[in-house]
Amino acid sequence: MAVYKKTYRPYEGELTPSWSRFLVIPRYAFEELHRSRFLSVFFISSFAYPLVCALIIYVQHNASVLGLLGVQGANRLISINITFFMSLLGWQSMMALFLAAFIGPRQVSPDLANNALSLYLARPFSRVEYVLGKMSILVILMSLMTWVPGLLCFLLEGYLEGWSWMRDNAHLASGFFFGAWVWILILALLALALSAWVKWRPAAGGLMFGVFFVAGAFGATINGVQRTKWGHLLNISHLIGSVWVQLFGDTDGTTNGALFFRVPRGEELPLWCCWASLAVLCLVCLYMLARKIRGAEVVR
């Protein structure tokens, strides 16, 4: 058709910086997630255990409260040490697994089912930025559930105990931070990869638990039949627990892993095997995403 009025003008406003364009995705995703009442209740309830830990720390340093409760010897019952913080990390990490299984499958599969990837990638928006935008949704929520409350509890204990305690136990804070990030990255990559390949949300969420629990049970079966310990290479919780023990700097065998991530005594794997297995899992997830995140799909 003929164009009679050439009124088109290019956009002359301020451009969004290229480094922050991926943040457009989580900005609208959080608005959608906020509408889910179940997700809101679950997210808020996940802070119950850190709150209990903070109360334990406060009560142990408050003589008046201890006298009122009549438990002056409570400081000998619960010690604020590596076991305390690893238990907190283990519990919050399981909450993060449930969160990833709930919101992870809805990240990529709707875009693939509705052929919306071409709309994303037709703009100055790369595949890497798309994956980073989707990952940031999971990373931000799981960070608020894991290492953020853990470091707050560490700072509370350091404030009440003094600077010397904080200096001597700095490895607990670093272990909590880096250990949580290892778990967060694995969950985020796995959730996005399953969401890209399994378009039915309940099936993708079920596969999240299958990868951890079914694969772990299969590895335990291999250990029992073959009388070996190398079947733990299929058990992600065993690998994560071994890595956490190293990151927390437990050189004297104080603990054998966090809650739900126990490493049986005598069945420890070499640390380089644990790191290598987790790295292979991340590479497989990245490969799965690279195969599916494309601007156009060729159907043979």
N, C-alpha and C positions, 0 to 999 in steps of 0.2 A: 504494500500500500504506500501511497505517496506521503511524504512528510512535509507538511506545510509550515509548521512552526518549529524551528530549531531552537527549542528552549532548554535543551539539555546542557547542564554545566557540571563539570567534574567536582568531586568533593574537595573542598579547600580547607576543611577543619583540621584540628590537631589529630595526628595519627597515634594509635596505641603503640608503645614500644614493643619491638619484636620479642624481647625476652619475657614479656609478661602476657602475651596473647593467650597462652594456654590456660590462664586463670579465668578466662571467660567461661569455660566449661564448668568448673566447680561452682562459680557464682550462681548459675541458674540451677545446677544440680542440687545445691543445698536448699534452695527454695522448694524444690519438689520433695526432697526428703523430709523437710520440716512438716509437710502435710500429713505424714504417716504418724499416727498416734502411737502405734506399737513401737516404731523405731525410736520415737522420742522417749517413751517410758523405759525401754530397754537401755538406751544410752545413759539416761539419768541414773537408773538403778545400778549401772556398772560401776559407779563411784562409791557404792556402799562399802566395799572392802577397803579401799584406800582411806575412807573416812574412819573406819574402825581402827586401822593401823595408826592414823594420826591421833586418835583418842588414846590409844595405848601408849604412844610416845609421850603425850601430854600428861597422862595420869601418872606415869612412872616418874616424872620429874616434878610432881606437885604433891608435897608432903601433906598438905591439908586435905586434899581429896583422898589420899591413901589412908589417912587417919579416920576420915569420915566413913570410908568403906570398910575399915578394919582389916586392910590387906597390906600391912607395912612390908611384908616380904614379897610383894608382887614383882619387884624388880629382879628377883632371882628366878621367877617362874618363866618370864619371857625376856629374852635377851635381844637387844637391837643389834643384830650382827648380820653376817652374810646369809644365814638361813632365813632370817626375817625378810630381807629384801628380795631374795630369790623366790620365796613363797608369794610375795606380792606380785612380782613379775610374772610368775607362772599362772596365777589366777587371772590377772588382767589380760594375759596373752590368750587364754582360753576365751575370755569375753570378746577379744578382738577377732578370734576365729569365727565365732557365731555372727558377729557384725559383718565380717567379710562375706560369709556364706549368704547373708540376707540381702545386702546391697550390691555385692559384686556382680552377680549374674545380670543385673539390670543396667549395667554400664554400657557394654558394647553390643550385645545382642539386639536391642531395639534399633540401633542405627543400621546394623546389617540387614535385619528383617525388612526395614522400610527403605532400603537403598539411600540412606542419608549420608553415607560417607563421602559420596561425590560432592555433596553440598558443603561439607567441611573443607575438603581438600581442593575445591575449586577456588577458594579464597587463599590469601597469603598465610596458609596454615599447613604445616608439614605433618607427616605421619608421626614423627617423634613428638611434636607438640600435642597432637591428639592423644597419644598414649600418656604423655605426662599430665595432660589435663584430666584424663580419666583416673590415673593413678593418684593424683593429688587429692581426690575426693576421699579415697580410702586411707591415704597416708595421714591426712589431717585428722580424721575422726579417730583412727587407731592410735595416733600419737597422743591425743587428748586422753585416751583410755589407758595408755601404758606408761611411757617414760615421763610424761608431764606430772601425773600424781606421784610417781615414784621419786622423782627429784624433789618435789615439794616436801614429801615425808623426810627425805634425807636432809634438806635444808632445815626443817623443823627440829630434827634430832641434833643437827649441828648447832643450831641457835641455842638449844637448851643445854647441850653438853659443853659447848665452847669451841673455840677455833682449833684447839689441839686435836680434838676428836675428829673434826672435819678434815684436818690435814692428814691424820693417820689413816683415815678410812676413805680417802678420795677414790680408791680403786672400786669401791662399791657404787659410787655415782657414775663413774665411767663405764663400769660393767653393765649397770642398769641401762644407761643410755644407748650404748652400742649394741647390747644384746637385744633391746627392744627394736632397734632399727633393723637388725638382721631378720627378725621375725616379721616385721611390718613389710619389708621389701618382698620377702618370699610370699606372704599372703596376698599382697597387691598384685604381683605378677601372675600368680596362679589363678586368682579370681578373674583377672582380665582375660587370660588365655582361655579359661574354661567358658567364659561368657562369649568369647569370639567364636568358639567352635561348637558350643551347645546352645542353641537358640531357645530351648525350653527352660525357663528360669528354675522351676523346681528341680529339674534334672541337673542343672549346673550347680545349684546349691548342694544337692546331695552328693555330687562328685567331689565337692570341697571336703566333705567329711570322709568320703571314701578314700581319697588320696592319703589322708592322715591315719585313719583308723583301720581300714581294710588292708592297706599296704603294710601297716605296722603288724597286723595279725599275720599276714602272709610271711613277713620277715621272721616273726617268732616261730612260725611253723617250719621254716627252713632251718632255723637254729636247732629246733628240737629233733628234726629228722636227720640232719647232717652232723649234728653235734659240733656246731661251729658258732661263732658270734658275728660272722660277716652278713648274716641276714638283717642285722640292724641298719645296714645301708639303705634299706627300703623303709625304715622307720624314721620319719622326719622328726618326731618328738625326741627320739634318742639322739639324733644328730644335733638338734638345737640345744638339748640339755648338755651335751658334751662341750659345745661351743660356749655356752653360758658359763660353765665351770671355769673354762680358760679365761674368759673375759673378766670374770669377777676376781681372778687371781687366787683361786683356791689351790694353793700348793701343798697344803698339809692334809687334804682330804676331809675337810670339815663337813662338806655336803656332797651329795652325789647328783645334784641337779635341782631344778625348781619343781614346784608343785605341778603335776601332770606331765613333767618332763624328766622323770627320774632316769638315771643311768644305772643299771644293776651293777653291783660290785663284782669285779672280775670279768665283766663283759665290755669293758671300755674299748673303743676303737681308737686307732691313731688319729690325732687331731687333724692331720693333713688330709686323711680320708674323709673326715666329716666336712671340712671346708670344701674339698673337691666335689663331694656329692651335692652339697647345697649350691655350689657354683654351676654344676651341670644342670640341676633343676631350673635355675634361673635362666640359663642359656636355652633350654628347651622351651620355656615359656616365651622368651623373646622370639624364638624361631616361629612358634605357633602364632604369635601376634603379627609378625612380619608377613606370614602367608595370608592372613585374613584382612589386615588393615590396608586396603588398596582403594584407589579412587574409582576403579571400574572392575567389575567381575566378568571374567570370560567363561562362558558356559559352553562346553563342548557337546 
